[in-house]
Amino acid sequence: MAELHLVREHSLGLAGGRAMASQWVAQAQADYAMACTYSTGHDCDEIMFARSGVKGSLQVTATHFELRAQLGFLLGAFKQTIEAEIGKNLDRLLAPMSTGSTGPAASLPTP
């Protein structure tokens, strides 16, 4: 299995990170039929996600997001493309928060 690992720093604090993660979950569920489970913690939240061909987690802290995913055999061939697209989408999701403006949430790539 191919593995993805992405980290994005932010200055949103835990509450702001949770808000962004909630948007990510809603979009992942609606657009990509991801089954997501959100667990809150004192210093770190964790979202477990899965669908055919991919499973992983997104950790949310006061300072960063950390996404780890395992791609199935078929999607593994597209690892670099998927990883680059997820990175761009995380950056777009965080961009409005870093500038103080509001905008649409970034879409997730189709696996």
Residue frames as qw, qx, qy, qz and C-alpha x, y, z in Angstrom:
[[0.000, 0.886, 0.464, 0.000, 0.00, 0.00, 0.00],
 [0.356, 0.457, -0.030, 0.815, 1.16, 3.52, -0.79],
 [0.366, -0.660, -0.491, 0.435, 1.18, 5.94, 2.12],
 [0.157, 0.744, 0.125, 0.637, 0.56, 9.69, 2.15],
 [0.501, -0.551, -0.386, 0.545, 1.80, 12.04, 4.84],
 [0.186, 0.641, 0.157, 0.728, 1.10, 15.77, 4.79],
 [0.378, -0.555, -0.452, 0.587, 1.57, 18.39, 7.49],
 [0.134, 0.675, 0.229, 0.689, 0.26, 21.94, 7.30],
 [0.295, -0.233, -0.471, 0.798, 1.08, 24.50, 9.97],
 [0.108, -0.721, -0.430, -0.533, -1.53, 27.08, 10.95],
 [0.139, 0.097, -0.457, 0.873, -2.09, 29.82, 13.50],
 [0.456, -0.422, -0.443, -0.646, -5.82, 29.21, 14.02],
 [0.365, -0.300, 0.641, -0.605, -5.60, 27.72, 17.49],
 [0.149, 0.084, 0.984, -0.045, -7.48, 24.56, 18.36],
 [0.400, 0.557, 0.522, -0.507, -10.94, 26.12, 17.99],
 [0.400, 0.674, -0.269, -0.561, -10.12, 27.47, 14.52],
 [0.066, 0.324, -0.912, -0.242, -8.50, 24.19, 13.52],
 [0.304, 0.263, 0.881, -0.251, -11.63, 22.35, 14.60],
 [0.459, 0.647, 0.206, -0.572, -13.77, 24.67, 12.48],
 [0.330, 0.578, -0.593, -0.453, -11.62, 23.98, 9.41],
 [0.061, -0.134, 0.989, 0.019, -11.63, 20.25, 10.13],
 [0.437, 0.410, 0.668, -0.441, -15.42, 20.26, 10.40],
 [0.499, 0.660, -0.150, -0.541, -15.62, 21.82, 6.93],
 [0.161, 0.447, -0.844, -0.249, -13.19, 19.21, 5.63],
 [0.263, 0.089, 0.938, -0.209, -15.31, 16.38, 7.11],
 [0.517, 0.545, 0.395, -0.528, -18.57, 17.74, 5.68],
 [0.460, 0.657, -0.380, -0.461, -17.06, 18.03, 2.24],
 [0.028, 0.334, -0.937, -0.100, -15.35, 14.63, 2.38],
 [0.374, 0.236, 0.842, -0.308, -18.64, 13.00, 3.33],
 [0.513, 0.644, 0.261, -0.504, -20.77, 14.86, 0.79],
 [0.439, 0.725, -0.372, -0.379, -18.45, 14.90, -2.22],
 [0.346, 0.482, -0.802, -0.063, -16.46, 11.68, -1.84],
 [0.869, -0.250, -0.296, -0.307, -18.65, 9.37, 0.24],
 [0.340, 0.349, -0.719, 0.495, -15.97, 9.19, 2.92],
 [0.688, -0.593, -0.414, -0.059, -17.05, 7.61, 6.18],
 [0.242, 0.534, -0.397, 0.706, -15.62, 9.95, 8.83],
 [0.650, -0.606, -0.442, 0.121, -15.43, 9.63, 12.59],
 [0.136, 0.709, -0.229, 0.653, -14.44, 12.76, 14.54],
 [0.714, -0.480, -0.428, 0.276, -12.95, 12.31, 18.01],
 [0.002, 0.882, -0.153, 0.446, -12.18, 15.38, 20.09],
 [0.758, -0.192, -0.404, 0.475, -9.38, 15.48, 22.62],
 [0.369, -0.819, -0.165, 0.408, -7.91, 17.97, 25.03],
 [0.213, -0.673, 0.358, 0.611, -4.93, 18.99, 22.85],
 [0.059, 0.264, -0.767, -0.582, -5.59, 17.10, 19.64],
 [0.764, 0.281, 0.283, -0.507, -8.61, 15.95, 17.63],
 [0.198, -0.231, 0.869, 0.391, -8.50, 13.01, 15.25],
 [0.720, 0.379, 0.025, -0.581, -10.65, 12.31, 12.23],
 [0.435, -0.107, 0.864, 0.230, -10.60, 8.79, 10.89],
 [0.587, 0.506, -0.075, -0.628, -11.77, 8.52, 7.27],
 [0.379, -0.112, 0.885, 0.244, -12.28, 5.67, 4.85],
 [0.722, 0.474, 0.043, -0.502, -13.83, 4.69, 1.56],
 [0.941, 0.213, 0.225, 0.134, -13.05, 2.10, -1.06],
 [0.718, 0.505, -0.046, 0.477, -9.34, 2.33, -1.86],
 [0.221, 0.533, -0.324, 0.749, -8.32, 4.76, 0.87],
 [0.624, -0.692, -0.363, 0.016, -8.25, 5.01, 4.66],
 [0.473, 0.308, -0.298, 0.769, -6.49, 7.35, 7.00],
 [0.377, -0.725, -0.457, 0.350, -6.59, 10.01, 9.65],
 [0.206, 0.687, 0.000, 0.697, -6.37, 13.76, 10.01],
 [0.516, -0.480, -0.469, 0.533, -5.01, 15.06, 13.30],
 [0.032, 0.819, 0.164, 0.549, -5.90, 18.60, 14.30],
 [0.551, -0.394, -0.386, 0.626, -3.92, 20.56, 16.88],
 [0.073, -0.900, -0.195, 0.383, -3.67, 24.22, 17.81],
 [0.138, -0.724, 0.407, 0.540, -0.72, 24.60, 15.42],
 [0.133, 0.364, -0.765, -0.514, -1.03, 22.08, 12.59],
 [0.894, 0.176, 0.092, -0.403, -2.98, 19.53, 10.59],
 [0.125, -0.441, 0.869, 0.189, -1.38, 16.14, 9.95],
 [0.852, 0.252, 0.002, -0.458, -2.92, 13.85, 7.38],
 [0.183, -0.341, 0.910, 0.149, -1.86, 10.23, 6.96],
 [0.812, 0.279, 0.098, -0.503, -3.54, 7.94, 4.46],
 [0.418, -0.187, 0.852, 0.254, -3.04, 4.53, 2.95],
 [0.578, 0.428, -0.254, -0.647, -3.98, 4.09, -0.67],
 [0.880, 0.079, 0.456, -0.104, -5.09, 0.76, -2.04],
 [0.642, -0.058, 0.579, 0.499, -3.30, -0.96, -4.88],
 [0.420, 0.655, 0.493, 0.390, -5.11, 0.82, -7.70],
 [0.050, -0.991, -0.092, -0.086, -4.87, 4.31, -6.19],
 [0.670, -0.558, 0.237, 0.428, -1.24, 3.73, -5.19],
 [0.619, 0.297, 0.396, 0.610, -0.22, 4.27, -8.80],
 [0.107, 0.790, 0.241, 0.553, -1.49, 7.85, -8.49],
 [0.595, -0.553, -0.362, 0.457, 0.13, 8.59, -5.11],
 [0.371, -0.135, 0.033, 0.918, 2.14, 11.65, -6.19],
 [0.107, -0.398, -0.432, -0.802, -0.80, 13.23, -7.99],
 [0.517, -0.656, -0.529, -0.151, -3.20, 12.59, -5.10],
 [0.583, -0.452, -0.288, 0.611, -0.69, 13.84, -2.53],
 [0.235, 0.050, 0.150, 0.959, -0.04, 17.05, -4.50],
 [0.261, -0.507, -0.486, -0.662, -3.77, 17.70, -4.94],
 [0.578, -0.641, -0.491, 0.117, -4.55, 17.13, -1.25],
 [0.498, -0.291, -0.146, 0.804, -1.71, 19.50, -0.32],
 [0.045, 0.236, 0.288, 0.927, -3.03, 22.21, -2.66],
 [0.421, -0.588, -0.534, -0.438, -6.54, 21.77, -1.30],
 [0.589, -0.558, -0.417, 0.410, -5.39, 22.00, 2.32],
 [0.347, -0.111, 0.019, 0.931, -3.49, 25.16, 1.42],
 [0.150, -0.387, -0.417, -0.809, -6.60, 26.64, -0.22],
 [0.534, -0.621, -0.567, -0.088, -8.73, 25.70, 2.77],
 [0.562, -0.507, -0.279, 0.591, -6.32, 27.45, 5.12],
 [0.345, 0.244, 0.186, 0.887, -5.67, 30.51, 2.92],
 [0.220, -0.710, -0.321, -0.586, -8.87, 32.43, 3.76],
 [0.671, -0.681, -0.268, 0.118, -8.22, 31.95, 7.47],
 [0.655, -0.216, -0.025, 0.723, -4.68, 33.27, 7.27],
 [0.188, 0.289, 0.221, 0.912, -5.78, 36.44, 5.45],
 [0.131, 0.275, 0.522, -0.797, -8.89, 37.01, 7.52],
 [0.476, 0.162, -0.310, -0.807, -11.16, 36.82, 4.49],
 [0.676, 0.093, 0.668, -0.298, -13.83, 34.26, 3.90],
 [0.413, 0.407, -0.597, -0.554, -14.20, 32.04, 0.90],
 [0.921, 0.009, -0.175, -0.348, -15.43, 28.67, -0.20],
 [0.700, -0.450, 0.554, 0.025, -13.91, 25.58, 1.32],
 [0.179, 0.513, -0.746, -0.384, -11.46, 23.71, -0.85],
 [0.925, 0.090, -0.102, -0.354, -12.59, 20.55, -2.53],
 [0.629, -0.405, 0.658, 0.079, -10.97, 17.23, -1.94],
 [0.256, 0.419, -0.716, -0.497, -9.42, 15.33, -4.83],
 [0.917, 0.061, -0.012, -0.394, -11.28, 12.39, -6.27],
 [0.449, -0.466, 0.758, 0.084, -9.38, 9.25, -5.39]]
